[in-house]
């Protein structure tokens, strides 16, 4: 699915790349606009799409002046249109409009940053249209990796990862021959509860879970980081991005979040991508590939980094990581069921209806909904069934 990773020739021509940002009001979307506005000679924001936050979308549109904006929530269309009255910006609403935006002919790069399975359909549409996809929506590959891979093969789409770990692997693999990889090693910060006694996990609150020690992320991704499910989803994503099976993908906990991931090669050597925890760097890599644009992002001071430590991920304390590996090995629709049940579990934890330790219980219940499914409709049916199964789990009310 990835492009040829030999050193590529520079992109011909000086025209800015037309970019559509799907999920522009989320954390990745906001940082993408920050990066894009630094490079008007390279990037032209053609389109923005958001889910429900029409006021933020309108503010972004007035600032970056795209050709069009789309709000997925059709009920917010009138408010958004009124807010952008007097501009020449096209306004549309609904899921089909988001999908069409991803295939617009003036768009060269689609930043797929819609959180959760909601981002699957427009991401797949962008791949089918042969776009360069800057992929921040890992669920697209977790749920439908085989479909996305097949679509990319047909269309010639290029998928460049935005997640810091996969961007690190991507950068380490450029120029390396096929078949040279022995192992992919994804690093994890360990989240906010790496050293917290497991017997206190029942008392973890949503506020504690979203307080990530190193990264600024949305609530859902922050909870996934706290349970290590985020790392499990990244393992599944890496399998599809890089064609490496589960038994050659490892996770190590690296609390300093300086080494973003490591590739170990068949000759025993390794490469790591290293830098401060700043998502703007992998976003810029995805927008600029195969070039590198000079930027003033923070640099490491190698005299002050302090010790860099690495330790095994404890799957007994964080069972969601093991469940993700189980789903990857099971294959088929198991990763789709895992992702769906996890989305339900995280939502219920954030609204206070279950405890932190109930999250893996709901995920296990959802995994039971997995069944053979080779089409998008079949996978989405598994997604619905897994959500129902997870939501049906009754747990003691948190204190």
N, C-alpha and C positions, 0 to 999 in steps of 0.2 A: 504493500500500500504506500510505503514511503517512496520518495523519488530516488533515482540513482544517487547514492551517497558518495560517489567520486567527486572530487572538487569540480563544481560546475563552472561554466563560462558565465561572465556577468550578463545580466538581463539586458538585451538590446534596447536602445531608445531611452529618452529622458522623460517620458510622460509619467506623471504621477499614477500610482496604482489606485484604481477605484476600489474602495473598501466598504463593505457592509458589516456593521456591528450588531449581531443578534444578542440581546441581553445587555443593552448599552447602559442600563441604570444599575446593574450589579457591580460587584467589586472589580471583576476583570474588565467589564465594559468601560467603567469609569477610568481605569488605568490605561486601557487601550486608547481612549480619546486623549489622555494626557500625553502618551507617546506620539500619537499621530499628529497632534498640533505642533509638535517640535520639528516635524519634517514635512512642511507643506510642499517642498520640492519633490518629495517622494510619494506622499499619501494624499489622496482626496477622499474624504468621507462622503460617499454617495448616499448611504442609507443607514438608518438607525431603527432598531426594533426593541420593544420592551413588553413586559407582561401586563402590569396593572398601573405602574407608577407614571401616570400621564404628565403630572406636573414636572417631575424631573426630566422626563423625555422632552417636554416642550422647552425647558431651560437649555438642555443640551442642543436641541435643534436650533434655537436662536443663536447659540454660541458658535457652533461649527458649520451651520448652514448646509445641511445635506440636501439632496434633491427630493428625498422622500423619507417619511417616518411611518412606522406601523406600530399600533398598540394592539396586542393580542386580545385584550379585554374589549369586546365590542361595545360594552356599556360605557366605556370611557371615550368613545370616538368623538362625541359632540363636544366634550370638554376640551379635548386635544385640538380639535379643529378650531374652536373658538380661540384658544390660547395662541394658535399660530396664524390667526387671521391677519391679513395685511402682508404676509410673506408669500413667496412663490413656492413654498415647500408643499409637496403633495402629501396628503394625509390619508391613511387607510387603516382598517381594523380587521381583526380576526386571524385565525390560524392559517387560513389559506393565503391571506395577504403576506404573512410572514414567510411562508414557503415560497411564494412567488418572488419576494424580495431577494431570497437566497439565490435565485436563478436569473436575476436581472442582467441583461447583456452589458451594462456599463460597469458591472462589478467584476473585478479580477480576484479579490481576496475576500473571503467570508470569515469573519471572526465568530466562531460558534461558541458563545458564552452563556447560552440559556441554561440554567441549572436544572438538572434532573432529566427524566425521560421526555419532558416537554420539548427538549431541544433535539430529539432524535429526528423527527420528520423534516424540519428545515435543514438540518445538517446533512441528512441523506440526500435531500434535494440539491444542495450545493455540490455534493460529490457527483451526483448523476449529471449535473451540468458541466462538469469538468473544471470547476473552480479550484483555486488554491484555498484550502481550508485550514485556517489557524484554529486548531482544535483545543478548546478549553472545556468542552462538554464531554467528559469521559464516559458518561452514560451511553452515548451513541455507540461506542465500541463495546462497552460492557453488555448492552442489551442486544445489539445487532452487528457485532464485529464481522461476521461472515458476509452479511448483506452489504455492509459498507465497503469491505475489501473487494467484493465482486463488482460493485458499482464503480469503484476507482479504477479497477482493471479495464472496465469497458470504456470509461470516459477519459482516462488519462489524468484524472484529478490528482493533485498533490496534497497530501495531508501532513502538515507541520505541527507538532505538538506545542501547546502553550504551557501545560503543567510544568512546573520548574523541574521536576524529576525527569519527565520524558524529554523535555528540551535539553537537559543535561546529557541524557543518553544519545539523543539525536546529534548533538554537537560532537560528542566523542566518537560517533560512528562515521562522520563525514570523512571520506577518503580511505576508509578501511575496506578490504575486499570481502565479498560475500563468503560466508562460512568461517569467518575469523573469530566469531564470538563464542566464548566458552560459557559466560555467565553475565547476567544483568543484575546489578545490585542497586536496589532502590533505597535511598536513605529516608528515614522518618525522624521527625523531631521527638517523637514520643508523646507529644501533646501535653496538656496541662497536668495529667495525672500519672506521669511516668514514675514518680517516686511516692505517690500517695498509697497508703496501705489499702490493700484490696478489700479488707473487711469494712472500710468506710465508704465503698463505692455506692452503696444504697442511698447514702445521704447527699450525693452529688446533685447540685442544682443546675438548671439550664444556664444561669448566669456564669457559673464556674466553668461549665463546659465550653462556652463560646469565647472564653478569655484565653485565646491561644498565646503562648509565650513569645513566638517569633514572627508569625505571619498575620497580616490583616485580611480576613476572609469573611464571607457571609456566614450567617448562623448555621445553616445546614452543613456546609463544608467544615466549619469549626467543630461541630459535634462529631462528624465523621472522623476528623483528626483525633478527637478525644477518645473515640472507641477503637481507633486504628482501622475502621472500615475504609476510610479514605485511601489508606495504603493498599488494602485488599483490592479495591476497585482499580487502583493504579496498576497493580500486578496484572489484572485481566486486560486492562488497556494496553500494557506493554506487550502482552502476548500478540495482540493484533497489529500493533504498530510495527513491531520488530520481528515477528515470526519466530519467537523463542518460546518453547514450551514451559509449563509451570515448573518442572524440575530443574530448570536452568535460570530461574528467577528467584532472587533472595531479597529479603528485607532486613536492614540493620538500623538500629536506632542511633541517631547522631544528633544529640540535643542542641548543638551549636548552629545547625542549619547553614553551614558554610559549604560543605561538600554536598552537592545537590543530587548526585548519583554517580555510579561507577560502572564502567564496562571492563570486564576481565576477558582477555583474549586467549586463544588456544596455545600461544607460546608462553603463557604465564605472566605477561605484562598486563598492566591495567592503565586505564585513563579515567580521570575524574574531571568534572566541571565544577569549578569553585567560584564562589562570590558571595557577597552579602545577600541576605534574604530580601530580595526586591523583585516583585513580579513584573516590573516594567522591563527588566532585561529579557526574560524569555518571551514576553509579548513582542518586544522589538525584534528579536531573532526571527520570530514567525513572520512578522510583517516585512522584514528586509531580505529574507533568504532568497537567493544565494549570496547576497551582499552583506556587508556589515557597515552600519552607519555610525560615525562618531557621535558619542553622547556623553553627557556629564553625570551619568548615574553614579552612585557611590561606589568607591573602590575599596578593596580590602587593604588595611594597613597590616602587612605581614609581620611587622615587629610587635603588633599588639593583639593578634588573634587569640593568643592564649592556647592552652591545650585543646586539641580536637579529639573527642572520644567517640568510640563506637561500641555498641553492645547488641546482643541478640534481642529480638523482639519477643516479649513474653506472651505467648498465645494463651496461656492459662488465665492470665489476668485480663487479656483483651481478646476474647474468643471470636470477635467479628473478623479478625484477620484470618484465622483458621477457616472460618466459614467461607470466606472469599476464595481461598485456595481450593477448598472442597468443591465449590461451584465451578471453578475453572477446570478442574480435573474431570468433573462430571460432564461438562460441555453442554451442547444443545441449548435449551432454554433456561438451564439452571442459573447462569449469571443474570438473566433478565428477571427471574423470580427473586433472586437475592437483592438486586437493586430496588425492585418495587417494594418488597417488604421492608427494606431499610428506610426508604423514603417515608413510609407510614410510621415506622418506629421512631424515627427522628422527629417527625411532626408531633407525635403523641408525647414524646419526652419534652419537647420545647413548650407544649401547651400544659404541661404539668400532670398529664393523666397517667403516665407510667414513670417508673424509676429508671435511672441510668442502666442498672443491671438487667432491666427487662428488654433492652434493645436487642441483644442476641437471641432472646427467646422468641420475639416476634419474627426475627429474620429466619430462624429455623422453621417456624410455622409456615412462612411464605415459601420457603424452598420446596416444601412438599407439593406445591402447585406446579412445579416444573413438569413438562411433558414434551414430546416431539413437536417441533414447530419450525418450519423452514421458510416461512414467509413473514413479511412485516405484520400482516394482520394476525397471524398465529402468535407471534411474539407479543404483540400488544394485548392479545387475549390472555396469555400467560401473565403478563403484567397486571391486568385487572384482577385475575383470580388470586394472584399472590398478595395483592393489596387487601382483598377481602379476607383472605386467610389470616394475614397479620393483624388486621383490625379486629378480627373476631376473638383474638386472644384476650382473656380477662386476667387482670393482675390486681394485686392489692393496691388500693389508693395510696399514693405517696403521702407521707406524713407532712 
